[in-house]
């Protein structure tokens, strides 16, 4: 079981290390002042507690090349990595915990407790 809080990722190096360290990793791209992004943090905490998926958060404004690398057009943006590869993305605004878990289950083998 994971920790209750998502891991804060400072830059691309942190993101790459986080993804490399976990078989399955979910990363939310957010920005400061984004109300929907702020509302996602407790949801992601719930997802981290309820699944075996490592959950991280990164602000692409802190490392602008991330915007181009992951084609960030809006936030919050959920990126799902499996074995270091980006396998799915979801940019549909606020998502509840059940929606995020369904996204994970549809795109990666996850264990839900």
N, C-alpha and C positions, 0 to 999 in steps of 0.2 A: 504494500500500500504506500502511496506517495504522501508527501506533506500536504497540508491543507492550503498552502499558498503557492501560487505560481512562482517560478524562478524568474527574477528580473535579469534580462540579458542586455548588457550595455552596448554591444556593437556586434558587427559581423563575426568577429573572432569568437565572442561568447556564444553567439547563435550556432556557429559551426561546431564548437566544442560540445554544446548541449545536445545537438542533434546526433553527433557522433557517439556520445556516451549512452544513448538510449535507442533501443530497437524501434520504439514508436514514440514520437514526440509531437505534441501539438503546440504551436507557437501562435500567439495573438500579436498582430501588429496593431499598435494603438498610438494615439497622440495625446499630449497634455491638453486638457480643456475639452476633450471629446466626451460628452455625457454618456453616450452609448458605450464607449470604451470603458469608462469608469464603472458602469453598471455591469459590464462583462466580468470584471475581476472576481467578485464573489461567486459568480456562476462558474468560472474556471476553477476556483478553489473547490467547489462542490464536485466538479468533474474530476479533479485530481484525487479527491478523497474516494470517489465512487468507482474509479477505474484504475487500471495498472499503467495508464498513459502518463508520461512525463509532460508537464505543462509549463510553458515559458511565455514571457511577455517581452516584446521589444518595441521600442519607439524608433521607427525608421528615420525620424528627423535627427536622431543622435548619430546616425551613420548613413548619410544620404545615398551612397551607392546601393544600399539595400532596397531603396525605392525602385530603382531600375532593375536590379537583379531579380526581384520577385514581382515586378510589374504591379506595384501597389497603386491602385486607383482610388481606393476609399478605405476607411477604417471604421469599425474594427474589421480586420481581415484575419481569418483563421487559416493557418497553413499546417497540413498534416504530413509528417515525414515518417517513412518506414525504411529502416536500414540505410539512413542517410540520404534517401531520395525523396523529393517532394512528390507525394502521390495524390493529394487532393487539396483544394482550397475552397473557402466559403467566405463571401463578402456580401452578406445579406442583412447587415445591421445587427441589432441586438438579437441574441439567440438565448433561449432558456437552456437550463442544464439538460433537459430531456432531448432538446434539438441537437445540442452539441454531442451528446452520447450517441444519438442516432447517426449523426454524421461520422463519428468514429467507427461505429459498428459497420456502417456501410462501406468504409474505405480501408479498414485495417482490422486485424484480429485483436480484439480487446477483451479483457476480463472485467466485468462489471460486478461490484460487490453489493 
